[in-house]
């Protein structure tokens, strides 16, 4: 009985991981495929945003014009990063350890989403 229950739990976990799969087209933004795992919004360096537990972390980030922002997928399901307003970028879907980068060229508020997980939203506040 215990083996059956463990087997069913394993099947359920695989099914949930597969449920996050989707597709997306790319656009003219730059992207990279490297790993990075810090989450900060420091001075002159780049800013790291994690994608974990089906959410962006941090959810609200302030960056300067010209400061590179890199999103890193720390989940076991694919994600993407797509601007809803304030900018025009759309990453390809990428899995665990994958990254996408964008460098804002004007001040303003950028709202973005993972189109695979529509409730996964966040905001970039870009200062001059």
Backbone as CSV, one residue per row, in Angstrom:
resi,resn,N_x,N_y,N_z,CA_x,CA_y,CA_z,C_x,C_y,C_z
1,UNK,0.821,-1.182,0.000,0.000,0.000,0.000,0.872,1.256,0.000
2,UNK,1.935,1.244,0.818,2.830,2.393,0.898,3.541,2.626,-0.432
3,UNK,3.941,1.553,-1.117,4.607,1.683,-2.414,3.667,2.288,-3.447
4,UNK,2.409,1.913,-3.401,1.436,2.464,-4.336,1.271,3.959,-4.088
5,UNK,1.165,4.343,-2.823,1.020,5.751,-2.481,2.242,6.557,-2.917
6,UNK,3.448,6.041,-2.700,4.665,6.721,-3.128,4.708,6.836,-4.650
7,UNK,4.295,5.797,-5.342,4.259,5.827,-6.803,3.288,6.877,-7.319
8,UNK,2.119,6.960,-6.696,1.135,7.965,-7.106,1.645,9.385,-6.846
9,UNK,2.336,9.580,-5.730,2.912,10.898,-5.426,3.957,11.273,-6.472
10,UNK,4.778,10.323,-6.881,5.799,10.592,-7.899,5.152,10.951,-9.230
11,UNK,4.101,10.245,-9.606,3.395,10.544,-10.858,2.762,11.932,-10.788
12,UNK,2.166,12.269,-9.660,1.552,13.580,-9.490,2.599,14.688,-9.599
13,UNK,3.762,14.497,-8.986,4.826,15.496,-9.050,5.284,15.705,-10.491
14,UNK,5.433,14.634,-11.258,5.824,14.748,-12.662,4.752,15.459,-13.473
15,UNK,3.487,15.151,-13.200,2.394,15.785,-13.930,2.348,17.286,-13.647
16,UNK,2.569,17.681,-12.396,2.570,19.102,-12.048,3.730,19.829,-12.710
17,UNK,4.889,19.200,-12.786,6.040,19.818,-13.435,5.774,19.994,-14.922
18,UNK,5.136,19.028,-15.552,4.840,19.107,-16.982,3.749,20.123,-17.271
19,UNK,2.878,20.417,-16.327,1.774,21.348,-16.546,2.262,22.757,-16.818
20,UNK,3.454,23.106,-16.397,3.976,24.439,-16.621,4.531,24.648,-18.012
21,UNK,4.547,23.637,-18.856,5.110,23.766,-20.191,4.220,24.620,-21.062
22,UNK,4.816,25.400,-21.938,4.090,26.245,-22.868,5.034,26.710,-23.934
23,UNK,4.577,27.644,-24.776,5.458,28.137,-25.813,5.362,29.641,-25.913
24,UNK,6.371,30.219,-26.531,6.457,31.663,-26.665,7.416,31.988,-27.791
25,UNK,7.213,33.106,-28.433,8.121,33.534,-29.480,9.134,34.499,-28.919
26,UNK,10.277,34.633,-29.600,11.305,35.554,-29.132,11.158,36.900,-29.811
27,UNK,11.839,37.906,-29.270,11.853,39.226,-29.890,13.278,39.738,-29.939
28,UNK,13.456,41.005,-30.193,14.779,41.564,-30.399,15.583,41.823,-29.145
29,UNK,15.176,41.411,-27.980,15.942,41.658,-26.766,17.089,40.675,-26.654
30,UNK,18.105,41.072,-25.923,19.239,40.180,-25.753,18.958,39.181,-24.647
31,UNK,19.461,37.974,-24.818,19.317,36.959,-23.782,20.601,36.158,-23.709
32,UNK,20.774,35.481,-22.606,21.954,34.655,-22.445,21.572,33.369,-21.744
33,UNK,22.478,32.418,-21.775,22.220,31.153,-21.124,23.361,30.864,-20.162
34,UNK,23.355,31.557,-19.053,24.341,31.314,-18.018,23.606,31.216,-16.703
35,UNK,24.299,30.783,-15.679,23.632,30.673,-14.396,24.130,31.741,-13.446
36,UNK,23.215,32.235,-12.641,23.503,33.251,-11.643,22.440,33.126,-10.577
37,UNK,22.797,33.249,-9.316,21.780,32.981,-8.314,21.641,34.039,-7.237
38,UNK,22.293,35.189,-7.378,22.097,36.204,-6.356,20.910,37.079,-6.706
39,UNK,20.304,37.699,-5.730,19.126,38.532,-5.941,19.349,39.875,-5.276
40,UNK,19.834,40.846,-6.068,20.105,42.141,-5.484,19.873,43.227,-6.515
41,UNK,19.759,44.440,-6.038,19.659,45.576,-6.960,20.663,46.623,-6.521
42,UNK,21.937,46.285,-6.704,23.011,47.139,-6.250,23.283,48.298,-7.188
43,UNK,24.299,49.094,-6.873,24.645,50.309,-7.584,24.983,50.135,-9.049
44,UNK,26.282,50.122,-9.406,26.690,50.129,-10.799,26.581,48.797,-11.502
45,UNK,26.544,47.702,-10.771,26.499,46.385,-11.386,25.116,46.032,-11.890
46,UNK,25.010,44.833,-12.401,23.717,44.354,-12.872,22.793,43.983,-11.727
47,UNK,21.540,43.798,-12.077,20.507,43.439,-11.108,20.036,42.023,-11.406
48,UNK,19.914,41.201,-10.379,19.474,39.822,-10.514,18.055,39.669,-9.968
49,UNK,17.192,39.023,-10.753,15.838,38.703,-10.307,15.650,37.208,-10.460
50,UNK,15.254,36.549,-9.378,15.034,35.104,-9.401,13.604,34.790,-9.817
51,UNK,13.448,33.655,-10.437,12.138,33.107,-10.753,12.056,31.798,-9.970
52,UNK,11.293,31.826,-8.866,11.201,30.650,-8.025,9.832,30.589,-7.372
53,UNK,9.361,29.366,-7.178,8.039,29.134,-6.597,6.948,29.849,-7.410
54,UNK,7.106,29.834,-8.721,6.164,30.451,-9.671,5.921,31.921,-9.331
55,UNK,7.014,32.650,-9.017,6.933,34.087,-8.800,8.299,34.722,-9.057
56,UNK,8.293,36.024,-9.314,9.525,36.781,-9.470,9.950,37.257,-8.090
57,UNK,11.268,37.213,-7.825,11.764,37.645,-6.525,13.048,38.453,-6.716
58,UNK,13.021,39.744,-6.400,11.914,40.497,-5.811,10.836,40.818,-6.845
59,UNK,9.652,41.096,-6.345,8.505,41.389,-7.213,8.576,42.814,-7.762
60,UNK,9.074,43.745,-6.977,9.256,45.135,-7.401,10.733,45.477,-7.277
61,UNK,11.317,45.952,-8.376,12.748,46.230,-8.412,12.983,47.612,-9.007
62,UNK,13.902,48.372,-8.429,14.291,49.669,-8.976,15.685,49.552,-9.564
63,UNK,15.827,50.005,-10.821,17.106,49.985,-11.526,17.323,51.344,-12.179
64,UNK,18.548,51.585,-12.639,18.870,52.818,-13.345,18.881,52.552,-14.845
65,UNK,18.644,53.598,-15.618,18.764,53.499,-17.072,20.160,52.959,-17.389
66,UNK,20.249,51.983,-18.269,21.530,51.400,-18.659,22.022,50.286,-17.754
67,UNK,21.287,49.981,-16.690,21.688,48.924,-15.767,21.071,47.602,-16.232
68,UNK,21.911,46.614,-16.471,21.469,45.313,-16.978,20.678,44.557,-15.913
69,UNK,19.523,44.023,-16.326,18.671,43.220,-15.452,18.707,41.784,-15.977
70,UNK,18.981,40.833,-15.091,19.026,39.429,-15.500,18.074,38.612,-14.639
71,UNK,17.180,37.892,-15.309,16.257,36.981,-14.645,16.845,35.582,-14.733
72,UNK,16.826,34.854,-13.615,17.340,33.486,-13.564,16.230,32.549,-13.106
73,UNK,16.011,31.479,-13.865,14.984,30.503,-13.519,15.536,29.521,-12.487
74,UNK,15.020,29.595,-11.271,15.398,28.666,-10.206,14.311,27.622,-9.959
75,UNK,13.290,27.578,-10.831,12.217,26.592,-10.721,12.523,25.379,-11.598
76,UNK,11.785,24.314,-11.381,11.926,23.116,-12.206,10.927,23.087,-13.353
77,UNK,10.342,24.222,-13.668,9.428,24.352,-14.800,9.889,25.534,-15.650
78,UNK,9.548,25.529,-16.933,9.933,26.625,-17.815,9.232,27.919,-17.421
79,UNK,9.904,29.035,-17.707,9.348,30.367,-17.531,9.763,31.209,-18.734
80,UNK,9.189,32.405,-18.837,9.654,33.418,-19.769,9.444,34.769,-19.111
81,UNK,9.949,35.813,-19.747,9.808,37.175,-19.240,9.297,38.022,-20.401
82,UNK,8.104,38.602,-20.240,7.475,39.381,-21.309,6.962,40.701,-20.754
83,UNK,7.355,41.811,-21.389,6.885,43.126,-20.959,5.401,43.269,-21.271
84,UNK,4.627,43.711,-20.277,3.206,44.034,-20.456,3.051,45.499,-20.846
85,UNK,3.857,46.371,-20.235,3.784,47.805,-20.532,5.094,48.466,-20.144
86,UNK,5.399,49.589,-20.799,6.574,50.370,-20.447,7.839,50.006,-21.193
87,UNK,7.852,48.887,-21.897,9.011,48.447,-22.681,8.518,47.385,-23.661
88,UNK,9.427,46.937,-24.514,9.085,45.916,-25.494,10.153,44.829,-25.480
89,UNK,9.928,43.778,-24.699,10.819,42.623,-24.711,10.013,41.372,-24.442
90,UNK,10.510,40.266,-24.965,9.873,38.966,-24.768,10.939,37.896,-24.927
91,UNK,11.188,37.165,-23.853,12.187,36.107,-23.920,11.581,34.846,-24.518
92,UNK,12.443,33.933,-24.893,12.009,32.578,-25.204,11.744,31.893,-23.868
93,UNK,11.030,30.773,-23.900,10.859,29.967,-22.689,12.222,29.384,-22.326
94,UNK,12.536,29.352,-21.020,13.796,28.762,-20.597,13.616,28.028,-19.280
95,UNK,14.382,26.957,-19.125,14.251,26.077,-17.969,15.184,26.440,-16.831
96,UNK,15.249,25.549,-15.863,16.047,25.738,-14.661,17.489,26.087,-15.004
97,UNK,17.994,27.156,-14.387,19.365,27.600,-14.610,19.497,28.555,-15.782
98,UNK,18.482,28.667,-16.621,18.533,29.565,-17.765,18.322,31.007,-17.341
99,UNK,18.785,31.926,-18.172,18.655,33.341,-17.864,18.149,34.126,-19.066
100,UNK,17.645,35.314,-18.785,17.273,36.297,-19.802,17.689,37.656,-19.280
101,UNK,18.279,38.481,-20.144,18.737,39.800,-19.737,18.116,40.898,-20.592
102,UNK,17.924,42.056,-19.970,17.373,43.234,-20.629,18.012,44.454,-19.991
103,UNK,18.356,45.442,-20.818,18.933,46.686,-20.320,18.013,47.841,-20.712
104,UNK,17.322,48.459,-19.746,16.414,49.565,-20.071,17.182,50.791,-20.558
105,UNK,16.600,51.487,-21.559,17.255,52.665,-22.109,16.507,53.960,-21.832
106,UNK,15.427,53.882,-21.041,14.709,55.099,-20.642,14.035,54.873,-19.292
107,UNK,13.817,55.983,-18.579,13.179,55.909,-17.267,11.690,55.628,-17.416
108,UNK,11.120,55.010,-16.401,9.691,54.718,-16.403,9.396,53.438,-15.646
109,UNK,8.153,53.013,-15.722,7.714,51.791,-15.046,7.465,50.714,-16.087
110,UNK,8.074,49.558,-15.878,7.894,48.421,-16.773,7.189,47.322,-15.996
111,UNK,6.029,46.927,-16.464,5.315,45.797,-15.880,5.583,44.596,-16.772
112,UNK,5.885,43.438,-16.147,6.182,42.251,-16.936,5.550,41.017,-16.313
113,UNK,5.493,39.942,-17.108,4.781,38.729,-16.725,5.495,37.520,-17.320
114,UNK,5.288,36.368,-16.712,5.615,35.086,-17.341,4.325,34.646,-18.018
115,UNK,4.307,34.555,-19.344,3.068,34.224,-20.053,2.658,32.768,-19.874
116,UNK,3.564,31.934,-19.400,3.217,30.539,-19.098,2.396,30.491,-17.808
117,UNK,2.712,31.387,-16.885,2.046,31.466,-15.581,1.514,32.889,-15.416
118,UNK,0.351,33.226,-15.993,-0.146,34.616,-16.045,-0.243,35.324,-14.695
119,UNK,-0.376,34.637,-13.588,-0.410,35.292,-12.283,0.968,35.680,-11.793
120,UNK,1.996,35.315,-12.538,3.398,35.591,-12.183,3.777,36.935,-12.802
121,UNK,3.585,38.009,-12.040,3.817,39.370,-12.536,4.760,40.121,-11.616
122,UNK,5.359,41.179,-12.161,6.255,42.023,-11.350,6.443,43.361,-12.057
123,UNK,7.207,44.243,-11.400,7.423,45.590,-11.899,8.891,45.985,-11.793
124,UNK,9.383,46.628,-12.849,10.709,47.253,-12.851,10.490,48.762,-12.849
125,UNK,11.028,49.447,-11.861,10.975,50.908,-11.820,12.346,51.409,-12.278
126,UNK,12.377,52.067,-13.435,13.632,52.526,-14.019,13.782,54.023,-13.764
127,UNK,14.902,54.394,-13.101,15.162,55.795,-12.790,16.241,56.327,-13.736
128,UNK,16.247,57.639,-13.934,17.187,58.286,-14.862,18.594,58.377,-14.391
